[in-house]
Amino acid sequence: MAASVVRESNGFFAGATYSSDYLNLSGTGGYLGQNFIRGPYQESGSQFDIDGQLVLTPAKIFGGTVNVAGFTAGDSVQLRINGQSVAVTVPNPPTVQGLADAINAHRTTTGAVAEATADGRLVFASYQQISIPAASVTAGSAVTIGGVRFVADTAAELADKINAAGAGINASVEGDDLIITNGPGRPGEPISIGENTLGLERKTYFNDAALSIDVEAPTPSSVLKDLGLRTGFVMNSPLAEDLLVFGVNGQGQPSSVLLSGSYQEGVPSRALSPDAREYVLRFEAGRYTLTDKATNTEVSAGVFNTTTRTINYGNWKVTMSGIPADQDSFTILPTDEPLGDNRIASAIARLQHSRNMLASKQTVQQEYENLVNRVGALTVQAEIAKDAQKVVFDHARESRDRVSGVNLDEELADLLRFQQAYQANAQVIQVATRLFDSLLQRL
């Protein structure tokens, strides 16, 4: 790769070189077994319709116009579909339908099927197939597919009735099996199997696997463009190291690149961690090279500083007690003993930003802030509730006092009124007594 790309400002260490050992390779042949896709990638999905019924959507990839002129009849194109390497033979003459047929010849291996459209495009979808032993279809055999009941005496008769129904399902007898697949225009769609006498499980058969299309090295990625597919870079494996993406042309010179992507949290392989690998440190003519043993990649190189005698790489460094001689070589291994370094302190410091300690997947600081907010909110709610209950209490007490309470002023007024009434009644009695006495004296 050009020196204008491999430079410190782009993330490379000073003097580092670029290795092409893993160029366009993936899986076991790729960098530390990492999988990536240079073509399109699509996942299946599901959702509920307005009636609450589950709708399953197969993984589909819609391509652009196929450039049939980019293919030569008889050539073998190495594709990697759903991680399976297959050799697709270009038909003679090259046609869109012929390419689709050549790809479909491997559908049981790849789990994918291609359909040619009327406007010269390819539609890829997850392959859906139900295999039934032909011998299981006997006189009066019945099967319900998509709500339609079919009755036949032989596998061939059953296949004919299914195909004649036009329900988007195809059936054929291949060897000793009756094969049920999706019909044209409905690749990958779910197939519902109901009551039957064929021993099939009653369920909705659906291939929910993701769909990916790539080229196998050394096939150039331009083949994807000729198939009407967009090239790109998809990596589903979690990484424990920085991922640097550069746009280069066929000569390794800088070139523009359009990059878009998404991030999903995952657990990276321990083998990807820089402090989990073995390195070989070599010295020659006052310079050093640091090579990753797992990938045989030179990750750092430069002039050895005889004053500090320290070499830095990633999140660790090594300091030599003396000055190495030419051709000296040292193997640097990971250690589980944290004595003499700051791994424990660093691990404690990282806890502040860790999202794996708590079930809420928040950091400790965020959880503390949420706790303070919840306590404050509950406190305000308690104060409001207390004030509301006090109003209710005061109202109840006033109602009670109106019924059973004592008003001293009112009671004093009543006593004075009763006293005056008593005195008036006493006077009446006295007058009556004197009148009675006077009457008796006159008799």
Secondary structure, 3 states (H helix, E strand, C coil): CCCCCCCHHHCCCCCCCCCCCCCCCCHHHCHHHCCCECCCEECCEEEECCCCCEEEECCEEEEEECCHHHCCCCCEEEEEECCEEEEEECCCCCCHHHHHHHHHCCHHHHCEEEEECCCCEEEEEECCEEEEEHHHCCCCEEEEECCEEEEECCHHHHHHHHHHHCCCEEEEEECCEEEEEECCCCCCCCEEEEEECCCCCCEEECCCCCEEEEECCCCCCHHHHHCCCCCCCECCCCCCCCCCCCCECCCCCECCCCCCCCCCCCCCCHHHCHHHCCEEEEEECCEEEEEECCCCEEEEEEECCCCCCEEEECCEEEECCCCCCCCCEEEECCCCCCCCCCHHHHHHHHHHHCCCCCCCCCCHHHHHHHHHHHHHHHHHHHHHHHHHHHHHHHHHHHHHHHHHCCCHHHHHHHHHHHHHHHHHHHHHHHHHHHHHHHHHHHC
